[in-house]
Amino acid sequence: MNTILTEEKSKNNFMAFIWHGIFLSLASNFMDIHTIIPSMLIKAGGNAILLGILTAIMMGGSSIMQIVFSGLLSNKTHKKSSLLLGINFRVVTLLLLALILSQSNSISNNMIIFSIFILITIFSFSGSFANISYVDIMGKSIINKKRKHFFSLKQTISSIGIFVSAIIVRALLKRFSYPYNYGILLLGAGILLFIASLGFWRIKEISVKVKKKLSFWNFFRMIPHEISQNSNLKNYLFIINLLGLAFSFIPFMILFAKKNFELSYILIGNILLFKVIGMLITSIILYKQSKKFEYKKLLYFSFAFGTALPILSLIFSSNYLMYQLIFILTGVFITSFGIAKSGILVEISNNENRATYAGISGAGSILPMIFPLIAGILISILGYNFTFIMVSLIVASSFIFIKKLRCK
C-alpha cells in the first residue's frame, strides 16, 4: 500500500495539479457560470425566475450533492478513478449542449432552455462528484509546507489562463451570432476540460486507511454530531452559507444589466474581461504575499467586497462604464473567497476526515441554493432595490462567524 508521501511524490503531484489548473483556467471562461451560462439562458428567453432556478442548481444544488457523494466516496481509500469519472461526465455534457445549440434552427427556444437545465444540472452534479475526490487527493498528495504555495501559484497561473481565454471568448461572442457563438464556446470548454483531466493520470495517490467504514445512511446520521463537536466546522458552514450569497448573486448583476442597458455581446465580453482582470490582479498580489497572508484575514477582505457588490450595483445602475468596472470587484471577491474557502477547509480537516468534511461543507450551500430561487421571485414582485439591499445585509452577517473562526 502506497502510504508514504515523499518529496518526490509531492513534487510529481504538485505538477499534475498545476497542469489541470492551467487547462481548467483556459476552459473556465468558455463555460463561466457568472456570465456565459446566465447570458446564454437569457438570450434563449429565460427570465428572472428561470435564472434563479439555474443559479440555484449551479451554485447551491451542486454543493448540496457533495453530501450525497461524500457518503458514497468516504469509504474508498483510492479516489482517482472517481475523480476522472466525474470530469468525463462534465466533458460529455458540454459537448452534447454544444451539439444541441448547433442544431438550434430546428429546435424551439423552450426545448433549448429545457436542454440547458438538464445538461447544466448533470454538469454541476458531476462536478460535485469530482470535487470530493479532488479535495481528498490534493490534501494528501502535497506536503503541508507546500500547500499555501500551491494554492497561490495555481490561482496565479489560472488567472493568467483565464485572462487569455477571456480575450478569446470576448472575440468569439462578437464574431459569431447566437446560438452558434455559445455552441463554439461549449465545444472549446469540453475539449480543454478533457485536456485538463490528463494531468490527473500521472498523480501518485497516497492510500489512507479508512478507520471506520460507514454506510450511506450512517454517514448522514453522523453529520449533526460532527458539526456539533467542531466549532470551527460550524463557523465555516455559516461563513460559506452567508458569504457564499455574494457568489450566487453575481448572475443577477447580468440580469440587472439587461434591464438598464442593452445586453449586447460587447457588454457581455467586457463584463467577463473586467471580472478576469480583478481575478488576475488579486491572484498576483496573493501569490507575492503567499508566505504572509492569513486565510482568516482574507475572509475579512472577501466580506468587505461581498457586502459592497449589491449596493454598488444599485448606485451605478445608470452608468454604463462604471457598472462594467464593478465587475473588477467581482473578480477580486471570487479569487479571495475561493482561496480562503479552500485553504480553511484543508486546515480544519485532516487526511482521515477531509473527504467527509468536504461533503459536509456542501451543507453550507443550502442558503446559496435556496436564495437564488427566492431572489428570482422577489425581483419579479418587489424589484431589484429591495432584493439587492437584502442580499447585502445577509452577506454582512457573515462577519460574526468569521470573527469566531480559529485557523492554524
KEKE-3310 file (N, C-alpha, C; in steps of 0.2 Angstrom, whole numbers, plus 5000, padded with zeros to 4 digits):
npx = (5004:5003:5008:5016:5020:5032:5045:5048:5036:5027:5031:5029:5015:5011:5014:5006:4993:4994:4995:4982:4976:4980:4974:4961:4958:4959:4948:4938:4932:4925:4914:4908:4900:4895:4893:4893:4885:4873:4870:4868:4856:4847:4848:4841:4828:4826:4819:4819:4815:4818:4832:4835:4832:4841:4853:4853:4854:4867:4876:4871:4864:4873:4883:4876:4874:4887:4886:4879:4887:4899:4896:4895:4909:4917:4922:4931:4948:4955:4953:4955:4950:4937:4937:4941:4930:4920:4924:4925:4911:4907:4913:4907:4893:4895:4899:4888:4878:4884:4882:4868:4865:4871:4862:4851:4842:4832:4826:4815:4814:4810:4814:4827:4830:4825:4835:4847:4844:4844:4856:4866:4863:4867:4880:4884:4882:4890:4902:4902:4903:4916:4923:4924:4933:4944:4947:4951:4961:4971:4973:4981:4991:5000:5014:5013:5020:5020:5008:5001:5009:5006:4992:4992:5001:4994:4982:4987:4993:4982:4974:4980:4979:4965:4963:4968:4960:4948:4949:4949:4936:4928:4930:4925:4912:4908:4911:4903:4886:4871:4864:4876:4888:4888:4888:4900:4909:4905:4909:4923:4926:4923:4933:4945:4943:4944:4958:4963:4960:4969:4981:4978:4980:4994:4995:5001:4993:4991:4988:4976:4971:4955:4947:4935:4923:4908:4891:4880:4868:4872:4882:4875:4868:4879:4883:4876:4882:4896:4896:4892:4902:4913:4918:4924:4921:4907:4907:4913:4904:4893:4899:4902:4889:4883:4892:4894:4882:4885:4893:4883:4875:4880:4877:4864:4867:4870:4858:4852:4859:4854:4842:4844:4853:4857:4859:4871:4883:4896:4895:4893:4905:4914:4911:4915:4928:4933:4930:4939:4951:4951:4952:4964:4973:4971:4976:4989:4994:4991:4999:5012:5012:5011:5017:5014:5001:4985:4972:4961:4961:4960:4947:4940:4943:4936:4923:4921:4921:4911:4899:4898:4896:4881:4876:4884:4880:4867:4870:4877:4869:4864:4875:4884:4898:4904:4896:4901:4914:4912:4913:4926:4928:4920:4928:4939:4933:4929:4941:4948:4939:4938:4951:4953:4942:4945:4958:4955:4946:4955:4964:4956:4953:4959:4969:4961:4948:4945:4938:4926:4923:4923:4912:4902:4903:4896:4883:4884:4880:4866:4859:4864:4859:4845:4842:4844:4832:4822:4826:4824:4810:4807:4813:4805:4793:4795:4806:4822:4829:4825:4828:4842:4847:4844:4851:4864:4864:4862:4874:4883:4881:4889:4901:4901:4903:4915:4924:4923:4930:4943:4959:4974)
npy = (4994:5011:5022:5032:5049:5056:5068:5068:5062:5071:5082:5078:5076:5089:5096:5089:5093:5107:5107:5103:5114:5124:5121:5120:5133:5139:5134:5138:5151:5149:5142:5150:5152:5163:5173:5168:5156:5161:5172:5165:5158:5169:5174:5164:5166:5166:5171:5181:5172:5159:5161:5161:5148:5141:5146:5142:5128:5127:5134:5131:5118:5109:5109:5104:5091:5086:5081:5069:5063:5062:5053:5042:5041:5042:5030:5025:5021:5024:5037:5041:5036:5039:5053:5055:5050:5059:5070:5067:5065:5078:5083:5077:5081:5095:5094:5088:5099:5109:5103:5102:5116:5119:5114:5122:5129:5120:5118:5122:5137:5134:5121:5122:5129:5120:5109:5116:5117:5103:5098:5106:5104:5090:5093:5101:5093:5082:5088:5091:5078:5075:5084:5080:5070:5077:5086:5078:5070:5080:5085:5075:5073:5083:5090:5097:5110:5115:5118:5131:5138:5131:5133:5147:5149:5141:5148:5160:5156:5151:5162:5170:5161:5162:5175:5176:5167:5174:5185:5178:5172:5184:5189:5178:5179:5191:5188:5178:5174:5172:5156:5150:5156:5153:5139:5136:5140:5131:5119:5122:5122:5109:5102:5108:5105:5091:5089:5095:5086:5076:5078:5072:5059:5056:5057:5051:5043:5043:5031:5031:5023:5019:5022:5019:5012:5018:5016:5022:5029:5030:5039:5050:5052:5055:5067:5079:5077:5078:5092:5098:5094:5101:5117:5125:5119:5122:5136:5138:5133:5142:5153:5150:5149:5161:5172:5166:5169:5181:5176:5168:5179:5186:5182:5188:5201:5202:5200:5212:5221:5219:5224:5238:5242:5238:5221:5218:5208:5214:5221:5209:5203:5212:5213:5200:5201:5212:5206:5195:5203:5208:5196:5192:5202:5201:5188:5188:5197:5190:5179:5184:5187:5175:5169:5177:5181:5177:5165:5169:5183:5185:5181:5192:5202:5197:5198:5212:5216:5207:5211:5224:5223:5222:5234:5243:5240:5245:5259:5262:5259:5266:5270:5267:5264:5263:5253:5242:5242:5238:5225:5221:5221:5210:5200:5201:5197:5184:5177:5179:5174:5161:5156:5157:5150:5137:5135:5136:5125:5114:5116:5115:5101:5084:5070:5059:5063:5072:5070:5068:5080:5088:5084:5087:5101:5104:5106:5119:5126:5127:5139:5147:5140:5140:5153:5160:5155:5162:5175:5177:5177:5187:5198:5199:5202:5213:5220:5226:5234:5232:5218:5217:5225:5217:5206:5211:5214:5201:5195:5203:5199:5188:5192:5190:5176:5174:5181:5172:5161:5149:5148:5139)
npz = (5000:4996:5006:5010:5009:4999:4996:4982:4977:4981:4973:4960:4960:4963:4951:4943:4947:4944:4930:4927:4933:4924:4911:4915:4919:4906:4900:4909:4906:4895:4899:4909:4924:4929:4919:4905:4905:4912:4903:4891:4894:4896:4883:4877:4881:4894:4910:4926:4936:4930:4929:4942:4946:4939:4943:4957:4955:4949:4959:4971:4972:4967:4977:4988:4983:4986:4999:4997:4988:4996:5006:4998:4994:5004:5010:5002:4999:4988:4976:4964:4952:4953:4953:4939:4933:4936:4930:4916:4914:4914:4903:4893:4894:4891:4877:4872:4874:4866:4854:4853:4853:4840:4832:4833:4824:4821:4832:4846:4856:4869:4870:4869:4881:4890:4888:4892:4906:4909:4905:4911:4924:4926:4923:4933:4945:4942:4943:4957:4962:4957:4964:4977:4977:4972:4982:4993:4987:4984:4996:5003:4994:4993:5001:5018:5020:5007:5003:5004:4995:4984:4982:4980:4969:4959:4958:4953:4940:4935:4934:4924:4913:4913:4910:4897:4890:4892:4883:4871:4872:4872:4859:4851:4855:4849:4836:4831:4828:4839:4841:4839:4843:4857:4856:4850:4861:4871:4865:4864:4878:4882:4876:4881:4894:4894:4891:4902:4912:4909:4916:4929:4927:4930:4943:4959:4969:4987:4999:5012:5026:5030:5044:5050:5042:5034:5032:5019:5025:5038:5037:5034:5046:5055:5052:5060:5072:5070:5066:5078:5087:5082:5083:5074:5061:5061:5061:5049:5040:5042:5037:5023:5019:5022:5017:5005:4997:4991:4980:4973:4969:4959:4945:4944:4943:4929:4924:4929:4922:4909:4911:4913:4902:4885:4882:4875:4865:4866:4878:4887:4884:4889:4902:4907:4904:4913:4925:4925:4925:4938:4945:4941:4945:4959:4962:4958:4968:4980:4977:4978:4991:4998:5008:5019:5020:5029:5030:5037:5038:5024:5022:5029:5020:5009:5014:5014:5001:4996:5003:4998:4984:4980:4983:4976:4964:4963:4965:4953:4943:4932:4925:4912:4910:4923:4929:4922:4927:4940:4940:4940:4954:4957:4952:4961:4973:4970:4968:4981:4990:4986:4987:5001:5006:5001:5007:5021:5023:5021:5032:5043:5043:5042:5035:5037:5039:5029:5016:5021:5028:5017:5010:5020:5020:5009:5014:5018:5008:5007:5009:4998:4988:4990:4990:4977:4971:4978:4976:4962:4962:4971:4964:4953:4960:4970:4965:4960:4969:4983:4984:4981:4992:5003:5000:5003:5016:5022:5018:5025:5038:5040:5045:5059:5061:5055:5063:5074:5070:5070:5065:5059)
capx = (5000:5007:5005:5021:5021:5039:5046:5047:5029:5023:5033:5025:5008:5011:5014:4999:4988:4996:4993:4975:4974:4981:4969:4954:4958:4958:4941:4933:4928:4921:4908:4908:4894:4893:4892:4892:4879:4867:4868:4865:4849:4844:4847:4836:4822:4825:4818:4822:4814:4822:4839:4836:4832:4848:4859:4852:4857:4874:4880:4869:4862:4879:4887:4872:4876:4893:4884:4877:4893:4904:4894:4897:4916:4921:4924:4936:4954:4958:4948:4957:4945:4930:4939:4941:4924:4916:4927:4922:4904:4907:4915:4901:4888:4897:4899:4880:4875:4886:4878:4861:4865:4872:4856:4845:4837:4826:4824:4812:4818:4808:4817:4834:4830:4825:4841:4851:4843:4845:4863:4869:4862:4872:4887:4885:4882:4896:4907:4902:4906:4923:4927:4925:4939:4949:4949:4954:4968:4975:4975:4985:4996:5005:5016:5010:5023:5020:5001:4999:5012:5002:4985:4993:5003:4989:4977:4990:4994:4975:4971:4983:4975:4958:4964:4969:4953:4943:4950:4947:4929:4925:4931:4921:4905:4906:4912:4898:4879:4868:4867:4882:4894:4888:4890:4908:4912:4905:4914:4930:4926:4923:4940:4950:4942:4947:4965:4965:4960:4975:4986:4977:4983:5000:4995:5003:4989:4993:4982:4975:4967:4949:4947:4929:4918:4901:4886:4877:4864:4876:4886:4871:4867:4885:4884:4875:4887:4902:4896:4891:4908:4918:4915:4927:4917:4901:4908:4915:4897:4889:4903:4901:4882:4881:4896:4893:4877:4888:4895:4877:4872:4883:4872:4858:4870:4869:4850:4851:4862:4849:4836:4847:4857:4856:4864:4875:4889:4901:4894:4895:4913:4918:4910:4919:4935:4934:4930:4945:4956:4950:4954:4972:4977:4971:4980:4996:4996:4991:5005:5018:5012:5009:5020:5012:4993:4982:4966:4955:4961:4957:4940:4938:4944:4931:4917:4920:4919:4904:4894:4898:4893:4874:4875:4887:4876:4862:4872:4880:4864:4863:4881:4886:4905:4905:4893:4905:4920:4911:4915:4933:4927:4918:4934:4943:4929:4929:4948:4950:4935:4939:4957:4952:4937:4949:4963:4952:4944:4961:4967:4952:4952:4965:4969:4956:4941:4945:4933:4919:4922:4921:4905:4898:4903:4890:4878:4885:4877:4859:4856:4865:4855:4838:4841:4843:4825:4819:4828:4821:4803:4807:4814:4799:4787:4797:4810:4829:4832:4824:4832:4849:4849:4843:4857:4870:4863:4863:4881:4886:4880:4895:4906:4900:4906:4922:4927:4924:4934:4950:4963:4981)
capy = (5000:5017:5026:5037:5055:5058:5075:5066:5061:5078:5087:5075:5078:5096:5097:5086:5098:5113:5105:5103:5121:5128:5120:5122:5140:5141:5132:5141:5157:5146:5139:5154:5151:5170:5177:5164:5152:5165:5176:5160:5157:5175:5175:5159:5168:5165:5177:5181:5165:5153:5162:5160:5141:5138:5148:5138:5122:5128:5136:5128:5111:5105:5108:5100:5085:5084:5077:5063:5059:5061:5047:5036:5040:5042:5023:5022:5023:5027:5041:5044:5034:5043:5060:5055:5048:5065:5075:5064:5067:5085:5084:5074:5086:5101:5093:5087:5105:5112:5100:5105:5123:5120:5112:5126:5131:5115:5116:5128:5140:5131:5115:5124:5131:5113:5106:5119:5115:5096:5096:5110:5100:5085:5096:5104:5087:5078:5092:5089:5071:5075:5089:5077:5066:5082:5089:5072:5068:5086:5086:5070:5072:5088:5090:5103:5116:5117:5119:5138:5140:5128:5137:5154:5148:5138:5153:5165:5153:5150:5169:5171:5157:5165:5182:5174:5164:5180:5189:5174:5172:5190:5189:5173:5181:5196:5186:5173:5176:5167:5152:5147:5158:5149:5132:5136:5141:5125:5114:5123:5121:5102:5100:5110:5101:5084:5090:5097:5079:5071:5079:5068:5052:5055:5058:5045:5044:5041:5027:5032:5018:5021:5020:5016:5012:5020:5015:5029:5032:5031:5045:5056:5052:5057:5074:5083:5075:5081:5099:5100:5093:5105:5124:5128:5117:5125:5143:5138:5132:5148:5158:5149:5150:5169:5175:5162:5173:5186:5172:5167:5185:5189:5181:5193:5208:5201:5202:5219:5225:5218:5229:5245:5243:5233:5216:5216:5204:5218:5221:5203:5202:5217:5211:5195:5203:5215:5201:5192:5207:5208:5190:5191:5207:5198:5182:5190:5200:5185:5174:5188:5188:5169:5167:5181:5182:5173:5164:5172:5190:5185:5181:5198:5205:5195:5200:5219:5216:5204:5216:5230:5222:5223:5241:5247:5238:5250:5265:5264:5256:5270:5272:5261:5262:5261:5247:5237:5242:5235:5218:5220:5219:5203:5196:5201:5194:5177:5174:5180:5170:5155:5154:5157:5144:5130:5134:5134:5118:5109:5117:5112:5094:5080:5065:5054:5066:5078:5069:5069:5087:5091:5083:5091:5108:5105:5108:5126:5129:5127:5146:5150:5136:5142:5161:5162:5154:5167:5181:5177:5179:5194:5203:5199:5205:5218:5224:5225:5238:5228:5212:5219:5228:5212:5202:5215:5213:5194:5194:5207:5195:5183:5195:5187:5169:5175:5183:5166:5156:5148:5145:5137)
capz = (5000:4995:5011:5012:5004:4999:4992:4975:4975:4982:4968:4954:4961:4963:4944:4940:4949:4941:4923:4927:4934:4918:4906:4918:4918:4899:4899:4913:4904:4889:4902:4915:4927:4931:4913:4899:4906:4913:4897:4886:4896:4895:4876:4874:4883:4901:4914:4932:4940:4927:4930:4949:4947:4936:4948:4962:4953:4948:4964:4978:4972:4966:4983:4992:4981:4989:5005:4995:4985:5001:5009:4994:4992:5010:5012:4997:5000:4982:4973:4957:4946:4954:4950:4932:4930:4937:4925:4910:4913:4913:4896:4888:4894:4887:4870:4870:4874:4860:4848:4853:4850:4833:4828:4836:4819:4820:4839:4849:4862:4875:4870:4871:4888:4894:4887:4896:4913:4911:4904:4916:4931:4926:4923:4940:4949:4941:4946:4964:4962:4956:4969:4983:4976:4971:4989:4996:4984:4984:5003:5005:4989:4993:5008:5021:5019:5000:5001:5003:4989:4979:4981:4977:4962:4955:4957:4948:4934:4932:4932:4918:4908:4912:4906:4889:4887:4892:4877:4866:4872:4870:4852:4848:4856:4844:4829:4828:4831:4844:4847:4837:4847:4863:4854:4849:4867:4875:4862:4867:4885:4883:4873:4886:4901:4893:4891:4909:4915:4908:4922:4934:4926:4932:4951:4963:4975:4993:5002:5019:5029:5032:5051:5052:5036:5036:5027:5016:5029:5044:5036:5035:5053:5059:5051:5065:5078:5068:5066:5085:5090:5079:5082:5068:5056:5062:5059:5042:5037:5042:5033:5016:5018:5021:5012:4998:4994:4986:4975:4969:4967:4953:4939:4944:4940:4922:4923:4930:4916:4904:4912:4912:4896:4880:4884:4869:4866:4868:4885:4890:4884:4893:4909:4908:4904:4919:4931:4925:4927:4945:4947:4940:4950:4966:4962:4958:4974:4985:4976:4980:4998:5000:5015:5024:5022:5033:5027:5041:5036:5018:5023:5030:5014:5004:5017:5013:4994:4995:5005:4994:4977:4978:4984:4971:4958:4963:4964:4947:4939:4926:4922:4908:4911:4930:4930:4920:4931:4946:4939:4943:4961:4957:4951:4967:4978:4968:4970:4988:4994:4983:4990:5008:5007:5000:5012:5028:5023:5022:5038:5049:5042:5041:5030:5038:5038:5024:5011:5025:5029:5010:5009:5025:5018:5005:5018:5019:5002:5007:5008:4992:4984:4990:4989:4970:4969:4981:4973:4956:4964:4974:4959:4949:4963:4974:4961:4961:4975:4989:4984:4982:4999:5007:4999:5006:5024:5024:5017:5031:5044:5040:5050:5066:5061:5053:5069:5079:5066:5073:5060:5061)
cpx = (5004:5005:5010:5021:5028:5039:5045:5040:5025:5025:5029:5018:5006:5010:5008:4994:4988:4994:4986:4973:4975:4976:4962:4953:4956:4951:4936:4929:4923:4914:4907:4901:4891:4891:4889:4885:4873:4865:4865:4858:4845:4842:4842:4829:4820:4823:4821:4821:4818:4829:4840:4836:4839:4853:4859:4855:4864:4878:4878:4868:4868:4883:4883:4873:4882:4892:4883:4883:4898:4902:4896:4905:4920:4925:4930:4943:4958:4952:4950:4952:4939:4931:4938:4934:4919:4918:4924:4915:4903:4908:4910:4895:4889:4896:4892:4877:4877:4883:4871:4860:4866:4867:4850:4840:4831:4824:4821:4816:4816:4812:4825:4835:4830:4832:4847:4851:4845:4853:4868:4869:4867:4879:4889:4886:4888:4902:4908:4905:4914:4927:4928:4932:4945:4952:4953:4961:4973:4978:4981:4991:5001:5007:5014:5013:5023:5012:4999:5002:5008:4995:4987:4996:4998:4984:4980:4991:4987:4972:4974:4980:4968:4958:4964:4963:4948:4943:4947:4939:4925:4925:4926:4913:4903:4907:4906:4891:4876:4864:4874:4888:4894:4890:4897:4911:4911:4909:4921:4931:4927:4930:4945:4949:4945:4955:4967:4965:4966:4980:4984:4979:4990:5001:4997:4999:4991:4987:4982:4970:4961:4948:4941:4924:4911:4897:4883:4873:4867:4880:4881:4869:4873:4886:4882:4880:4894:4902:4895:4898:4914:4916:4918:4923:4910:4901:4909:4908:4893:4892:4901:4893:4881:4885:4896:4887:4880:4890:4889:4873:4874:4879:4867:4861:4870:4862:4849:4854:4858:4844:4838:4850:4855:4861:4867:4881:4895:4901:4896:4902:4916:4917:4914:4926:4937:4934:4936:4951:4956:4953:4962:4976:4977:4976:4987:4998:4996:4997:5011:5018:5010:5011:5018:5005:4990:4975:4960:4955:4958:4950:4937:4938:4938:4924:4916:4918:4912:4898:4893:4895:4886:4873:4878:4883:4870:4864:4874:4875:4863:4869:4884:4893:4906:4902:4898:4912:4919:4913:4922:4933:4924:4924:4939:4940:4930:4936:4949:4946:4936:4946:4956:4947:4941:4954:4961:4950:4949:4964:4963:4950:4959:4964:4963:4949:4940:4939:4926:4918:4920:4914:4900:4898:4898:4884:4878:4882:4870:4856:4858:4861:4848:4837:4840:4836:4821:4820:4825:4814:4803:4809:4808:4793:4789:4802:4818:4832:4831:4828:4839:4851:4849:4849:4863:4869:4864:4871:4885:4886:4886:4900:4907:4904:4913:4926:4928:4928:4941:4954:4970:4985)
cpy = (5006:5022:5032:5043:5057:5065:5074:5066:5067:5082:5084:5077:5085:5098:5095:5091:5105:5112:5106:5110:5125:5127:5121:5129:5143:5139:5136:5147:5154:5144:5143:5154:5158:5174:5173:5160:5156:5169:5171:5159:5163:5176:5170:5161:5167:5171:5176:5174:5160:5154:5160:5152:5138:5140:5144:5131:5122:5129:5133:5120:5107:5104:5104:5093:5082:5080:5070:5059:5058:5054:5041:5035:5040:5036:5021:5025:5026:5031:5044:5042:5038:5050:5060:5054:5055:5070:5073:5065:5074:5087:5082:5079:5093:5100:5092:5094:5109:5109:5102:5112:5124:5118:5116:5128:5126:5114:5123:5131:5137:5124:5116:5125:5124:5109:5109:5117:5108:5095:5100:5107:5094:5087:5098:5098:5083:5082:5091:5083:5071:5079:5085:5073:5071:5084:5084:5071:5074:5086:5081:5069:5077:5089:5097:5109:5119:5119:5126:5140:5137:5132:5144:5153:5145:5144:5159:5162:5153:5157:5171:5168:5160:5171:5181:5172:5170:5184:5185:5173:5178:5191:5184:5176:5186:5193:5182:5175:5170:5162:5149:5149:5154:5141:5131:5136:5135:5119:5115:5121:5113:5099:5101:5106:5094:5085:5091:5090:5075:5072:5074:5060:5050:5056:5051:5046:5040:5037:5029:5027:5021:5018:5016:5017:5013:5018:5022:5032:5034:5038:5051:5057:5055:5065:5079:5083:5079:5089:5101:5099:5098:5112:5127:5126:5121:5132:5143:5137:5138:5153:5157:5149:5157:5172:5172:5166:5178:5182:5171:5173:5187:5188:5186:5200:5208:5203:5209:5223:5224:5223:5236:5247:5237:5228:5213:5211:5208:5219:5215:5201:5206:5215:5205:5197:5207:5211:5197:5196:5208:5202:5189:5196:5204:5192:5183:5193:5195:5180:5178:5187:5181:5166:5171:5182:5176:5172:5168:5180:5190:5185:5188:5203:5204:5197:5207:5219:5213:5208:5222:5229:5224:5231:5245:5246:5243:5257:5267:5260:5260:5273:5267:5259:5260:5255:5241:5236:5238:5227:5216:5218:5212:5198:5195:5197:5186:5174:5174:5175:5163:5152:5153:5151:5137:5129:5132:5127:5113:5110:5114:5105:5091:5075:5061:5057:5071:5076:5070:5076:5091:5090:5087:5098:5109:5108:5116:5130:5129:5134:5148:5146:5138:5149:5163:5161:5160:5174:5182:5179:5186:5199:5204:5203:5212:5223:5223:5228:5234:5222:5213:5221:5222:5207:5205:5214:5206:5193:5197:5203:5190:5185:5191:5180:5169:5177:5177:5161:5155:5145:5143:5143)
cpz = (5000:5000:5013:5007:5005:4995:4985:4973:4976:4976:4961:4955:4961:4955:4941:4941:4945:4933:4923:4928:4928:4913:4908:4917:4911:4897:4903:4910:4898:4892:4909:4918:4929:4925:4908:4900:4907:4906:4891:4888:4895:4887:4873:4876:4890:4905:4921:4936:4937:4929:4938:4950:4944:4940:4954:4961:4953:4954:4971:4977:4971:4972:4988:4990:4984:4995:5003:4992:4991:5005:5005:4993:4999:5012:5007:4999:4994:4978:4966:4952:4947:4951:4942:4929:4931:4931:4918:4909:4911:4905:4891:4888:4890:4880:4868:4869:4868:4854:4847:4850:4843:4829:4830:4831:4819:4827:4842:4854:4868:4876:4872:4878:4892:4894:4891:4903:4914:4910:4909:4923:4931:4926:4930:4945:4948:4944:4954:4966:4962:4961:4975:4983:4975:4978:4993:4994:4985:4991:5005:5000:4989:5000:5011:5020:5012:4998:5000:4997:4983:4977:4978:4970:4957:4953:4952:4941:4931:4930:4926:4912:4907:4909:4899:4886:4887:4885:4871:4866:4870:4862:4849:4849:4851:4837:4826:4832:4835:4839:4845:4841:4854:4862:4853:4856:4871:4872:4864:4874:4886:4881:4879:4892:4900:4894:4898:4913:4914:4913:4927:4933:4929:4940:4954:4969:4981:4997:5009:5021:5032:5039:5053:5045:5038:5030:5025:5021:5036:5043:5037:5043:5057:5058:5056:5071:5076:5068:5074:5089:5088:5078:5076:5061:5055:5059:5052:5038:5036:5037:5025:5014:5017:5016:5005:4994:4989:4980:4970:4967:4961:4946:4938:4942:4933:4920:4924:4925:4910:4905:4911:4906:4891:4882:4878:4870:4868:4875:4889:4890:4888:4900:4911:4908:4911:4925:4931:4927:4935:4948:4947:4944:4957:4967:4962:4965:4980:4984:4979:4988:5001:5006:5021:5026:5026:5030:5031:5039:5028:5017:5025:5024:5009:5007:5014:5005:4993:4997:5001:4987:4976:4978:4978:4964:4957:4962:4957:4941:4932:4923:4919:4909:4918:4932:4928:4924:4937:4946:4940:4950:4962:4957:4958:4972:4976:4970:4977:4992:4992:4987:4998:5010:5007:5006:5019:5028:5024:5029:5044:5048:5042:5036:5031:5037:5033:5019:5015:5026:5022:5009:5014:5023:5013:5008:5019:5013:5002:5006:5001:4987:4984:4988:4982:4968:4972:4978:4966:4957:4966:4969:4955:4953:4966:4970:4964:4968:4981:4989:4985:4989:5003:5006:5003:5013:5026:5023:5023:5037:5045:5044:5056:5066:5059:5059:5074:5076:5069:5067:5062:5060)
residu = (MET:ASN:THR:ILE:LEU:THR:GLU:GLU:LYS:SER:LYS:ASN:ASN:PHE:MET:ALA:PHE:ILE:TRP:HIS:GLY:ILE:PHE:LEU:SER:LEU:ALA:SER:ASN:PHE:MET:ASP:ILE:HIS:THR:ILE:ILE:PRO:SER:MET:LEU:ILE:LYS:ALA:GLY:GLY:ASN:ALA:ILE:LEU:LEU:GLY:ILE:LEU:THR:ALA:ILE:MET:MET:GLY:GLY:SER:SER:ILE:MET:GLN:ILE:VAL:PHE:SER:GLY:LEU:LEU:SER:ASN:LYS:THR:HIS:LYS:LYS:SER:SER:LEU:LEU:LEU:GLY:ILE:ASN:PHE:ARG:VAL:VAL:THR:LEU:LEU:LEU:LEU:ALA:LEU:ILE:LEU:SER:GLN:SER:ASN:SER:ILE:SER:ASN:ASN:MET:ILE:ILE:PHE:SER:ILE:PHE:ILE:LEU:ILE:THR:ILE:PHE:SER:PHE:SER:GLY:SER:PHE:ALA:ASN:ILE:SER:TYR:VAL:ASP:ILE:MET:GLY:LYS:SER:ILE:ILE:ASN:LYS:LYS:ARG:LYS:HIS:PHE:PHE:SER:LEU:LYS:GLN:THR:ILE:SER:SER:ILE:GLY:ILE:PHE:VAL:SER:ALA:ILE:ILE:VAL:ARG:ALA:LEU:LEU:LYS:ARG:PHE:SER:TYR:PRO:TYR:ASN:TYR:GLY:ILE:LEU:LEU:LEU:GLY:ALA:GLY:ILE:LEU:LEU:PHE:ILE:ALA:SER:LEU:GLY:PHE:TRP:ARG:ILE:LYS:GLU:ILE:SER:VAL:LYS:VAL:LYS:LYS:LYS:LEU:SER:PHE:TRP:ASN:PHE:PHE:ARG:MET:ILE:PRO:HIS:GLU:ILE:SER:GLN:ASN:SER:ASN:LEU:LYS:ASN:TYR:LEU:PHE:ILE:ILE:ASN:LEU:LEU:GLY:LEU:ALA:PHE:SER:PHE:ILE:PRO:PHE:MET:ILE:LEU:PHE:ALA:LYS:LYS:ASN:PHE:GLU:LEU:SER:TYR:ILE:LEU:ILE:GLY:ASN:ILE:LEU:LEU:PHE:LYS:VAL:ILE:GLY:MET:LEU:ILE:THR:SER:ILE:ILE:LEU:TYR:LYS:GLN:SER:LYS:LYS:PHE:GLU:TYR:LYS:LYS:LEU:LEU:TYR:PHE:SER:PHE:ALA:PHE:GLY:THR:ALA:LEU:PRO:ILE:LEU:SER:LEU:ILE:PHE:SER:SER:ASN:TYR:LEU:MET:TYR:GLN:LEU:ILE:PHE:ILE:LEU:THR:GLY:VAL:PHE:ILE:THR:SER:PHE:GLY:ILE:ALA:LYS:SER:GLY:ILE:LEU:VAL:GLU:ILE:SER:ASN:ASN:GLU:ASN:ARG:ALA:THR:TYR:ALA:GLY:ILE:SER:GLY:ALA:GLY:SER:ILE:LEU:PRO:MET:ILE:PHE:PRO:LEU:ILE:ALA:GLY:ILE:LEU:ILE:SER:ILE:LEU:GLY:TYR:ASN:PHE:THR:PHE:ILE:MET:VAL:SER:LEU:ILE:VAL:ALA:SER:SER:PHE:ILE:PHE:ILE:LYS:LYS:LEU:ARG:CYS:LYS)
# end
